[in-house]
Amino acid sequence: MSYLKEKLKTDGVVINDSVLKVDSFLNHQIDPAVLHEINQEFIEYFKEKEITKIMTVEASGIAPAILIASQLDVPMLFAKKTEPSTLLNDEQYATNVHSYTKNKTSRVLVSKKYLKSEDKVLIIDDFLANGEAALGLIDLVEQADAEVVGVGICVEKSFQPGRQKLEEKGVDVFSICRIASLENNEITFVEEKAEIS
Ligand code: 5GP
């Protein structure tokens, strides 16, 4: 079992049937060993792709995104949720992203200076749930007429529709861990569920 899966089983806290807390090793305190393993798996999966930029959305995507950007020696661009922006409307690409964990819609934006039509963008995030964050980032890339080469996710909750929505758009989605269920206060990975049934 991968180290990330082990950490999810031992230190992940199931809040309810759809939300998992990973504050002790992934998105508040960060275990570098987890990040290194995640990075290796992203590098291996996307090694054939030409990538000129890594994109994520603040804040919890930044740590895994910076590691892969550093290894590929390309810039990492994170969409900002900050408002009001110091950028003028005609200097930014912007879109709305709804977070169901926070029950809040944020306007996320990037400067037009840092996203160009020749960019080939790999999108990285910590979780994939309903796909809102990834679809918002894809929207920003499309506004710049740039290309999305794939989406890399640390923890996918496969019982939620994010992967399906991205695949319907023809996006290559790679997730390191795929969770089939959080029912009964327990994490069941997709491959464990397949073994049971
Ligand atoms: P989506 O946009 O795919 O619905 O949700 C992905 C975003 O919501 C991620 O950027 C992540 O920060 C947050 N998120 C979604 N589900 C969870 C969860 O179960 N636990 C945590 N910690 N964050 C989540």
Boltz pocket constraint, residues with backbone or C-beta under 6 A from the ligand:
constraints:
  - pocket:
      binder: B
      contacts: [[A, 18], [A, 19], [A, 20], [A, 21], [A, 22], [A, 27], [A, 60], [A, 98], [A, 99], [A, 100], [A, 101], [A, 125], [A, 126], [A, 127], [A, 128], [A, 129], [A, 130], [A, 131], [A, 132], [A, 133], [A, 134], [A, 162]]
      max_distance: 6.0
